[in-house]
Every structure is written in structure tokens, then in C-alpha cells.
Amino acid sequence: MDPSAFTDNGLYHRPRLEIIIVGIITIGFFGIGGVSVFIAQLFNKRPGLIIDDSGITINPGLFSSNKIKWGDISKFEIVQIYRTRLINVFLNDTSDYSTTKKQMEKTADVVYL
């Protein structure tokens, strides 16, 4: 196949300057944001999981945390996916820990730690 066939019929063209500028701005914005979140998580001193007398506290990110009371937990289960071991925490009622119906359907009865 002749490469000039693509340039003659308009199937191939150089990107316009506006597209290149928007691409550079987008990469810069998300790059700076991603690096900022990574550095903030790297120096975050809060423990990710706290188990105490009142229940389990999960701190997955910089600004959020979830507290699961012992009375709301029905059982634990250890699951292994490839070489990674996970602890499944089954809840009696997930409605206290889900903010929307769609999220509740997505999480079902399990909280992955």
C-alpha cells in the first residue's frame, strides 16, 4: 500500500495547534495533580486501618474515613486472589455505610479491607 494514498484523500493529517496545546495543558494538569496526591499520600501519617474496642476504622485516603462498629459485622472471610490475601468483612446492613443506592448495590454485603 502506498503511504501517499492516505495523505491525498484526507485520512491522515497533522494535528492542529489547538489540539496540541489542549493536550499539553491536560497532561500538565493531571500530571501535577497526580504527583501532588502521590506525595501527599506518601507523607500521610494516619494509619490506614485501626482496630480497637469500638470497631474498625478505615482511612483509605487523605480526607475520608469509615468507622465500622463491631455490632454491624456479621462475619469475616479470608480470600486469596493470586498471591494477594484479602479480608472480606460482611455487614449486617450496608445502608449505614453507603451514601447512594447505586453504591450500595455495587458494594452488596462486603467491605474489602
C-alpha positions in Angstrom: 0.0 0.0 0.0 1.3 3.4 -0.9 1.5 5.8 2.1 0.8 8.8 -0.1 -2.7 7.5 -0.6 -3.5 8.4 3.0 -2.3 12.0 2.6 -4.1 12.6 -0.7 -7.6 11.7 0.5 -7.6 13.4 3.8 -7.4 10.3 6.1 -4.2 11.5 7.6 -3.4 15.0 8.7 -1.2 16.8 11.1 -2.9 17.7 14.4 -4.0 21.3 14.6 -2.1 23.6 17.0 -5.2 23.9 19.3 -5.3 20.1 19.8 -1.6 20.0 20.7 -2.0 22.9 23.2 -5.0 21.4 24.8 -3.1 18.0 25.1 -0.1 19.7 26.7 -2.3 21.5 29.2 -4.3 18.4 30.0 -1.1 16.3 30.6 0.3 19.1 32.7 -2.8 19.5 34.8 -3.4 15.8 35.5 0.4 15.1 35.9 0.8 17.8 38.5 -2.4 16.7 40.3 -1.3 13.0 40.3 2.1 13.8 41.6 0.6 16.1 44.3 -1.7 13.3 45.5 1.1 10.8 45.4 3.4 13.0 47.5 0.6 13.8 50.0 -0.2 10.1 50.4 3.5 9.3 50.8 3.8 11.7 53.8 0.4 10.9 55.3 1.0 9.9 58.9 -2.5 8.5 59.6 -2.7 4.7 59.8 -4.8 3.0 57.1 -6.5 0.6 59.4 -7.3 0.9 63.1 -8.8 -2.0 65.0 -10.0 -1.1 68.5 -12.7 -1.9 71.1 -15.3 0.1 69.3 -14.8 -1.3 65.8 -12.7 -0.9 62.7 -11.7 2.4 61.2 -10.6 2.5 57.6 -8.7 5.6 56.4 -8.4 5.0 52.6 -7.4 8.5 51.5 -6.4 11.9 52.7 -9.9 13.3 53.6 -12.1 10.3 54.2 -12.5 7.6 56.9 -15.1 5.0 57.7 -15.9 3.5 61.1 -17.5 0.1 61.2 -18.9 -0.9 64.6 -18.4 -4.5 65.8 -22.2 -4.9 66.1 -22.6 -4.2 62.4 -20.2 -7.0 61.3 -21.7 -10.5 60.7 -18.6 -12.4 59.7 -15.0 -12.2 58.3 -13.6 -14.3 55.4 -10.1 -14.5 54.1 -9.9 -14.7 50.3 -6.8 -15.2 48.2 -6.6 -13.7 44.6 -3.4 -14.9 43.1 -0.8 -14.1 45.8 -2.8 -11.4 47.5 -4.7 -12.2 50.6 -7.8 -10.1 51.3 -10.1 -9.9 54.4 -13.8 -9.7 53.5 -15.9 -8.0 56.2 -19.6 -9.0 55.8 -22.0 -6.4 57.3 -25.5 -7.0 58.7 -26.8 -3.8 57.0 -24.8 -1.9 54.4 -27.2 1.0 54.2 -25.4 2.8 57.1 -22.2 2.7 55.1 -23.4 3.6 51.6 -24.3 7.0 50.5 -26.3 6.2 47.4 -28.4 3.3 46.3 -26.2 2.7 43.3 -23.1 2.5 45.5 -25.0 0.2 47.9 -25.8 -2.2 45.1 -22.2 -2.1 43.9 -20.8 -3.0 47.3 -23.5 -5.5 48.2 -22.8 -7.0 51.6 -19.0 -6.9 51.5 -16.4 -4.3 52.5 -12.9 -5.1 51.3 -10.1 -4.1 53.5 
